[in-house]
C-alpha cells in the first residue's frame, strides 16, 4: 500500500489592519497557496474589514472543497468581534478557527 505524501503547512500572518488596502495582497498570497495546507495567524489583528473577512471565508470554503486543511489560529479578540459583528462567527466551522 502506498503512503500518502504529507504536505508542509504554509503559514500566513494576517496584517494588523485588515482593510481594503490589505485585501488585494491577502487574496494574492492565498491564491499562490491553493492546494497546500494553510494556517492563518490572526493574533495581531487590530482592525477587521469586511473585504478581508470575505476573502478568508471564500478561502476556507475553497480549501474545504479541495479537501485541504485551512485553519485560523490564535484569533485576536478584535478578529473574533469582527466576525460576530459581520454575522459570520457561525459560518466559520470550529475546525476553521483554533484558539
Secondary structure, DSSP 8 states (H G I E B T S, - for coil): ---------EEEE--SEESHHHHHHHHHHHHHTTTS-EEEE-TT--EE-HHHHHHHHHHHHHHHHTT--EEEES--HHHHHHHHHTT-TTTS-TTTEE-
